[in-house]
């Protein structure tokens, strides 16, 4: 399965790219995809994606992950990424960092 990933904001700065394509044998879970991105981009990426380092891991509240334009949460971590509707098409995964609001 080919997965197209888009990075925005701080995540793009960490990855030093705005786009990445990865190939997997079969459909990875969101957790498996994030594991691969952790291996590539290290602790700074991990700290922006996860609130904790131990299982069960939880996504940061200031990070939003969209799969095929649909926002996902912690419940999606163990779910396989959806197969594209058309054979040979790519899954579209968009990951972006949404900074917390500042107030006074």
C-alpha positions in Angstrom: 0.0 0.0 0.0 1.3 3.4 -0.9 0.6 6.1 1.7 1.0 9.8 0.8 1.8 11.9 3.9 1.6 15.7 4.1 3.3 17.6 7.0 2.4 21.1 8.0 3.7 23.6 10.6 6.2 22.4 13.2 5.9 18.8 12.0 7.1 19.9 8.5 10.0 21.7 10.1 11.0 18.6 12.0 10.7 16.3 9.0 12.4 18.9 6.8 9.8 18.2 4.1 6.1 18.8 3.5 5.4 15.6 1.6 6.5 12.0 1.9 5.4 8.7 0.2 5.8 5.4 1.9 5.2 1.9 0.7 3.9 -0.8 3.1 3.1 -4.5 2.6 -0.7 -4.4 3.1 -2.5 -1.7 5.1 -0.6 -0.5 8.1 -2.3 0.7 11.3 -2.0 4.4 12.1 0.3 3.3 15.0 2.6 1.4 12.5 2.7 4.4 10.3 3.6 6.7 13.2 6.3 4.1 14.3 7.9 4.4 10.9 7.8 8.2 11.1 9.3 8.1 14.6 12.2 5.9 13.3 12.8 8.5 10.5 12.4 11.7 12.5 13.3 10.9 16.1 12.3 12.1 19.5 11.3 15.6 18.5 8.7 14.2 16.1 7.6 11.7 18.8 7.2 14.5 21.3 4.9 16.4 18.9 2.8 13.4 18.1 2.4 11.6 21.5 1.7 12.7 25.0 3.5 9.8 26.6 6.2 7.3 25.7 4.6 4.2 27.3 1.7 2.0 26.3 -1.1 2.9 25.9 0.2 5.9 24.0 -2.0 8.9 23.5 -1.9 11.5 20.8 -1.0 15.1 21.7 -4.0 17.3 22.1 -2.4 20.0 20.0 -1.7 17.6 17.1 -4.4 16.8 14.5 -4.1 13.8 12.2 -6.4 13.5 9.2 -6.8 10.3 7.2 -8.5 10.9 3.8 -9.7 14.4 5.1 -11.3 12.9 8.2 -9.9 13.9 11.7 -8.9 10.9 13.8 -8.1 10.4 17.5 -6.5 7.8 19.8 -9.1 5.3 18.8 -7.7 5.2 15.3 -4.2 4.1 16.4 -5.0 0.4 16.2 -7.1 0.7 13.1 -5.7 -0.2 9.7 -5.5 2.7 7.2 -8.3 2.5 4.7 -7.6 0.9 1.4 -8.1 3.3 -1.5 -11.4 3.1 -3.3 -9.7 2.4 -6.7 -7.0 -0.3 -7.2 -3.6 1.3 -7.6 -4.7 4.6 -6.0 -2.8 6.0 -3.0 -4.2 6.5 0.5 -4.0 10.2 1.4 -2.7 10.9 4.9 -2.4 14.5 6.2 -0.6 15.1 9.4 -0.4 18.6 10.8 0.4 20.4 14.0 -2.2 22.7 15.4 -0.6 25.0 18.1 -2.4 25.7 21.3 -4.1 29.2 21.5 -2.5 31.8 23.7 -4.7 34.0 25.8 -4.4 36.5 28.6 
